[in-house]
Amino acid sequence: MLLTRRSFLGGMTLTLAGTGLPAATRELILAPQAIKARFAGHDVSMLGFNGGLPGPEIRVRQGQTARITLDNRLEEGALVHWHGLRVPNRMDGVNVLTQDAVIPGASFRYQFGAPDAGTYWYHSHYLSYDQVSRGLFGAFVVEEQTAPAVDHDIVVQFFDVLLDGSGQYDEAFNPAHFATEGRIGNIVTTLVSNGTGKIVKRGDRLRLRLINPSIDRVYRVGLDGLAGKIVALDGMPLVHPQTLEPILLAPGQRCDVIGDATGPVRFKDSFGERTLSLGEITVSGSRDPSKSPIIALPANQMPAPKDPGQTAELVLQGGAGRASHSGTGTWALNGVSGLPRSPFLSVKQGTTARISIRNETGFPHVMHLHGHHFWELDAAGRTGAYRDSTYLDVGEVRDILVVLDNPGAWMLHCHMLSHQADGMATWIRVG
Ligand SMILES: [Cu+2]
């Protein structure tokens, strides 16, 4: 029989459908809008994508293209940033630096590939301390081509909200929030989404994708009822999975854990002086746990660092109780508050840069770089975790090593969004 082009292509289509391969492009609409959400027994006026808080869990397969239309149904501007994803610069969703805010009633189409598997998230990057604290965020998962075998793949987001005396979102502007540890909510909610919808049994293997979308609150998340390992930080697989100990999760950071349920999986926060129950995943029934070891996730193809062609120092300044600086805001980076006209650093595409970050303020911070991941270096200069957001305690100095290979204007800022709003932001030019 002679194959015509038409019948050949028809056969191809059937083959593809038969293998269950996903379409090359994942399309969806994200519509931010006013919603009511339930907190502490109150119906609270918040914001949400597609009517929900959190927004829809977006899942794509590694290598797929995402085509996402932002349909702004707010009465103010909107933008979406894809936190941790290596997107083209014009898709990064940062006001002024990469695009203008999308006005009410208008829309904008984001399109980008997903080269790296892992746990990411998306959120408003327009007046973000306000819009994220009102609920404009959601999980973004890039599934491995060959995912590890687990019984449940569960996203867990720890979110706090500040309610006033009448149980509504606190609209008051409190300068003290911006000059200290930030706007810390008085309600903490743990948002759990189990994709399979199946009941968790004792003995089941779980993959937990922990995300901190809170604007300023840091958690140290302890897990009871799970025997497992930490397998990824900020989306990126650890070469050697780590012992499961309480996990520091600063705003914007993520952590993947794989383990077997030995009972109800209970989350608790032990950051600072606090000890706070964060809720649990209940279990019902039991089975024999898997005997297979928990191994490293498949590595993502990332650029290899060279000897740094550029070094720089970034000093975190300001806040309550600290010496003044030359910036115009409460906080400053190298004496400048807010996005300067000229970038903090301007390099040729492909440059490896070593940046020494020094926290001279009286509060912790978490510095986030857009469009790239970077290695945390230890005191001896050895590479540690590969992250997009690094936590610096009071007085701490951390060097990071980054291959600046993604052309464009990239924001570098504190992800405590009250700090960013009051000066702790700068940018890097690559290209
Ligand atoms: Cu900060």
Boltz pocket constraint, residues with backbone or C-beta under 6 A from the ligand:
constraints:
  - pocket:
      binder: B
      contacts: [[A, 364], [A, 365], [A, 366], [A, 414], [A, 415], [A, 416], [A, 419], [A, 420], [A, 424]]
      max_distance: 6.0
